[in-house]
Amino acid sequence: RRVDVSPADQPKEPGHLVADFDGIIEDILVRRGTAAVSSGDAVCKGDILIYGWQGDQALAADGIVTAKVWGEGYGECALREEWTEPSGNEVISIGLKVDDGSFLHLAGAQESPYENYSVSEETESMLTWRKTWPTVEIVVRNISELVTIVNEYSAEESQIIARERAEENAYANLLQLLGKDEDAEITIIDLDGDPSRAHVVLETQMEIGVYSPLTEEKLSL
């Protein structure tokens, strides 16, 4: 009876097990091949962890190599922050736009009633009966009012917010690096004694070895 073998279980050509991330080696278990690193070694992405040979025999290296890896992030929060955001007030303007660039206002607000605002447009082409007629579009403009928000913080509040933002950035960077969710031990370091800035390092332990097929010539290097 025919049995299909998954790609992961197919026999592999000789190759090394290499690091998929930068890190510090925690533990190494060699199933096939020869260990190239030991506990406590610092490795960079692409470094060989397990050589693809054993004695004089070339083979596909296999094993489990765990290491500590890190993600870091920076956060800032000035004592005074200012930004704009929509107030919820908006008006609509409707008109016709011709392909020569002219615009004919039909209904709604002819101009913005707000001092600060943003504009979004939706257009829809009108059907013309003759090919020689200009192209006409119906334009609906949504004009939204923007208001200025100002927050003032004490030095202590600024430091707390900066740390929170740095943690969020570091965690996002670590998850992007790992490609999955992992438990992480958090270490917080303030930069330059400035209460408005923070630097956060997230640390976690994971398996970092990936198989990298190589030719016999490269295996002998």
N, C-alpha and C positions, 0 to 999 in steps of 0.2 A: 504494500500500500504506500502511495506517495505521501510524504510528509513535507510540508512547506516550512522552510527555516527562515525566521525573521532576519532582516538585515543586521541587527545587533548580534545575532548568534552565528552569522556567517564567518568562516575562517578569514583571518586578517593577514595582510602582508606584513612583513617586519616593519616595526616602527617604534618610536619612543612614546612615553607618556610625558606630556609637557604641561607647564602651568598655564591655566586659563586666566589667572589674575595675579597681581602682585600680592605678596604676603610673607608671613613668617611661618615656617613649617612647624606643625604641632605633632603630627604622627604620620608614619608611613608604613603601609603593609604591602609587601611585594608578593604578587601571585606568580608573575612571570617576568623575567628580566633581572637587571642589576640596579640596585638603588644608586641614584646619583646625588641625593641630598640626605640630610639627617635632621632630626628635631632641633629647632633653634636656628636653622639656616634661613637667610632672607633670599627670596626668589622674585624674579620679575616675570611678567607675562611672556611666555615663549621659552623659558628656561626648561631644560630637561630635568624631569623628576625621577624617572626610571628608564634606564637605557634599554634599548631593544636588542639586547644580546645576553646570553648566559654562557660563559666560557667562550668557545669559538662558534657557537650556534646563534644565528640571527633569528629573532622571533618578534612577535607582537607583544610589546610590553603591556602588562596589566597589573593593577593594584589600586589601593585606596590611599590617597594622600590628602590629609586635612591640614588646613592652615588658618591663621588669623588674617582677616582682611579688613580694610577700613574704608569708610566713606566720610567725607568732611563737608562742612557747609559754613557759610558766613552769614551773619545777620546784622542789620543796622537799624537803629531807631533814634533819630535826632530828638532833642528836647522839645522841638516844635515841628510838627508835620502838617503839610497843607496839600490838599488834593481836591479834584472836582468829581462829582458824581451826579447822575440824573435825579431831579427833584420829583419826578412823576408827572410833571406838567408837560403837555405837548399840544401842538396844533398841526393841522394837515393843510397842505397846499396842493392843488391839482392844476395841471396845465398841459399844454401840447408842446412837444419838442420836434422841430423839423430838421431834416438832415443838413440844412445849410447853417445850423447852429442857433437859429432864432427860437425864442420861447414865448408862448402865449399863455398868460395866466387865465384860468377859467373860474376857479372857486377856491374858497378857503383863504388862509393868510397869504397876503401878497409878499410880505417880508416877515422876518422873525420878530416877535414881540419881546424876545428875551435878549438880555445883554450877552450872556454866555449860553451857547447852545451847540448841539450836534445835529447833523442832518443825515437821514438815510433815505434812499430812493428806491421805488419800485416802478419799472417801466413795462409797457405792453404795446407792441406794434399794432397799428390800425391797418385794416385791409384796404388796399387801394385798387381801383378798378382798371386803371391804366398804368402801364409800365413807365410811362413818361412822367407821371405825377411824383412829387417828392415823397420820401418816406416820412411818415408821421408817427410819433410815439406818444402815448398817454403817460404822463409822469405824475406819480403820487409821492410827495415829499412829506416825511414825518420829521417835524422840528421839535426836538426835545430840549427842555431847559436844563442847564447844568448849574449846580450850586457849589460854592467853595466850602469845604469842610476844613476846620483847623483844630488840631489837637495839641495841647501842651502837656508835657509830662515832667515829673520830677526825675532826678538822676536815677533813683531806685527803680521807678516805673520804666524808664527808658532801657535800663539794663535788663530787666525781666523780659520785656518785649523783644529786645535784640536777641536774647538767648533763645526764646521760643521760635523766632524766625530762623535762627541758625540751625536749631534742631530739626525743624521741618525741612530745610534745604539739605541738610546732611542725610536725613533719612531717605529723602527722595533720591539723592545721589547714590546711596548705598543700594537701594532697591533697583535702580537702573543698572548698576554694576552687576548685581547678582542675578537680575532677571526674575526674581521671585521674592516672596516675603520671608524674612529670617528674623529670629530673635537677636537683639543687639544690646551690648553693654555700652552705655552712654558715658562719655567723658567730656566735660565742659572746660574750656580754657578761655579766659578773657585776654584780649589783645591790647597791649600797650597801656593797660590800666584805664582805657577809655570806657566810661559807662554806657556809651551809645553803640558800642560794637562788641560782637562776640564771635568766637570760633568754636565750633563743635565737631568732635570726632566720634563717629560711631564705629564700634568694633564688633565683629562676629566671627564665628568659626564655621568653615564649610569645606567640602571636598573641592579641590581645584584642578585635579588632573584630567587631561583630555588626550585621546589617542591621536598621534600624528604619524601617518605612514611615510616611510622614507625608503630611498633606494639603497641597495646593498653598499654602494660606494660611500654614501653619506653616513651609513651606520658605522663604517669603519673609521670615520674621522674622530 
